[in-house]
Amino acid sequence: MGLAALCLLAAWMGSASAADWQILFDGRSLQGWSYFTDKAGAKVEDTFRVKDGILVCTGIPTGFIYTQKKYRDFELSVEYRWAPGVAPTNSGIFLRVNSELKVLPRGIEHQLKHGSAGDLIGFHGMKLEGEASRFRLTPDHKLGGELRALTKTADAEKPAGEWNRVEIRLQGGSLQTRINGTPVNEARGVEAISGAVGLQSEGGEVHFRNVKLLPLD
């Protein structure tokens, strides 16, 4: 293990206790969350519902739920799986969502799309930097505006239908992510602004559980 990996591991092995973490999804309701979609008349229960302690997202219509509180610096842990027996599709975790809400909001997405889990994307001019070999700039994306993206460094997804754990550390301009304990991406120069955390609905059924956040500021 290289020095950079050791430093990352040490940073994520702090003295925080379980009591320091904020439970964002209580396993019973969507208390503390709001819902957005551009489909007129859609209700949150059309897209997100709680069943047996799991947050079930149907993937239809496209949109997301987002925390009513805003966060800038934090560690976030989310478990997700694609619905067992159903072909995996697309979803994501939104970070530092700010400004006017859109289907792809201004902020950072941690991609969960099957085969691309761990990619990082900044929408509508949200700053994001990293290794040149993994970076791409799209000046005028149809839904995401000026888009910056960093391709993942490793594939750590489990087979479709099994639970995955995503861990994200976002502090100032530094962003590191792990999937199932494996470092998969690292960005710098991230715009340091407070915003909501979101869970995306985008085309297919996906399940979430154990959504929790540790503030770092």
N, C-alpha and C positions, 0 to 999 in steps of 0.2 A: 504494500500500500504506500503510495507516494505521500509527500509532505502535505500537498493540498488536500488530499483525501483525509489524512489524519486530522488536519485542522478543521475540516468540515465535520467530521465525526465528533471531535471534541466540542465543537460549538453546539451540537445537538445532544450533548450528554450533560446538560447543566443540572442545577440543583432544584429545578422546579418540581413541586409535588403535584399530585393529582388535583389537589384543591385549588391550585393556581390556574388550571385550565377552565375556560368558559365552554359550557355545553351549548352548541348552537342549535342542534336538533335533539329534542328531548325524547324522541321515540313515540310520542303520543299526538303531537299536533305541529302546526307550522307557526306557533307563537314566536314572535320576534322576526318573522320574515314577511316580505311583501312580494308581489307577483307582477311581472310585466310580460306582455306580448303585444304585437301590433295587430292581432286579429280581433276585430270588434266583437264584443259580447262574450268573449271567452272568460271562463271562470277558473280560478286556481285549481279547483277539484277536477276540471277537465284534463289537467296536466300533471298535477302533483297530489298524491294522497298517501296517507299513512296506513300500512297494513302489517300487523304482527311486529311492530317496532321498527319497520323498515320504511324509508321514504321511497315510494314508487313513482318514477317519472315515466309517463307514457311516451314522451317525445313529440307529442302533437298537442297544440300547435307549437311552433318554434317560439322560444322565449326563455325566461329564467325566473327563479326566485332569488331574492337578495336580502341580506340582513338589513334591518332597520337601523342598526348601529354602523358607524364607520370606523375603519381601522387603518392605520398606516404601517406600523411595524409589528410583526407577529409571527408565530409559528402556527401552522394550520395542519390538522390531520383529518383526512376524509377516507372512508372506505367505500368502494363502489364495485359493482359487478354488472355485467350484461345479463338480462333476464335469461335464466336457464332454458335451454331448448330453442332460443330465438337467435337469429343471426345478429352479431354485434354490429353497432352502427357508430353513432357520433354523440358526443356530449363534451362538457368542459367545466372547469372550475374558474370562475372569474375573481380577480383580485383588484383592489383599489378602484372599483367602479365609481366613476365620477361624471359630472356634467349631465346633460340631457340623456334620458334613457332611450336606447335603441335596441333592436334585436341583437346586434353586436355592439355592446356599449363601450364607451371610452374607458379603457382600463387594460389589464393584462389577462389573457386567458392561458391557463394551464390545460393543454389539450388532453382530452380523454379518448378521442377518436381511435377506434381499434386499429392498431398498427402504427399509430402516431402518438400514443400516449407519452407525454413528457415534452412535446414541443411547446414552446412559449411564443405567444403572439401579442403584440401591442396594437390596439385599434385606435383609429382617429387621432393619429399623431402622438400617442402615448409612447414615451421614450423607452427604448430597450436596446442594449448593446451586448456584444459578445464576440466570440471568435469569428473572424471574417469568413472562414470556410463553412460555417454553419448559419451565417446571417443572410437574410434576404429582405429587400425593401420593395414593397408594392405601393407606388405613389397614389393610386386612385382605385382601390378595391370597391366593388359595387356596394357592399354592405359595411365594410370595415374602414372605409376612407383610407388615409395614409396608414399603411400597415407595415409593422416591423416584426420579423419572426426569427426565432432561433431553433434549429432542428435539434432534437434530443441527441445525447451521446451514447445511449444504450437502450436496448429493448428489454424491459423488465416486467412486462405484462404477464399475468397468468392466463391459462386457457380460458376462453369465453365461458361464462357461467360461474367462475370462481371469484371469490372476493379478492380485491386488490387494495392495498393501503398506499395512499398518496400523502407525503409529508412535504410541506413547503415552509421555507424560512425566508421571510421578506423583511429586510431591515435597511432603511435608507435606500441607497441605490443598488443594493446587493440582493440577489434572489437565487436561492438554491433549492433544488427539488430532488426528492427520492421517490421511487416506486418500489414497494415491497423490500425496502431497506437498501436498494441499489441507487447510488447517485445517477441521475439521468439528464440533468441540465443545470446550467449556471449562467446567470446574466449579470451584467453590471450596467451602471448608468440608467437604472430604472427610475422613472419620474417619482420623486418622493412626495406623494400626496395621499391624504386620507380618502378612503372610499369604502364601499360595501364589498362584501364577499358574496358571490353568487354561484348557483348550481344551474346548469344549462339544460334545456329541453331542445333537442335537435334531431328529430327524425326516428328515434328508436327507443324502446323501453330500456331504462337503466335504473338500478337500485342504489340507494345511498344509506349509510348508517355511520354511527360513531363520528359525527361531525363536531369537532372541537377546536378551540383556538386559545393560544397562549399569548397575551399581549406582551410586547417587548419594549413599549414606550411608557 
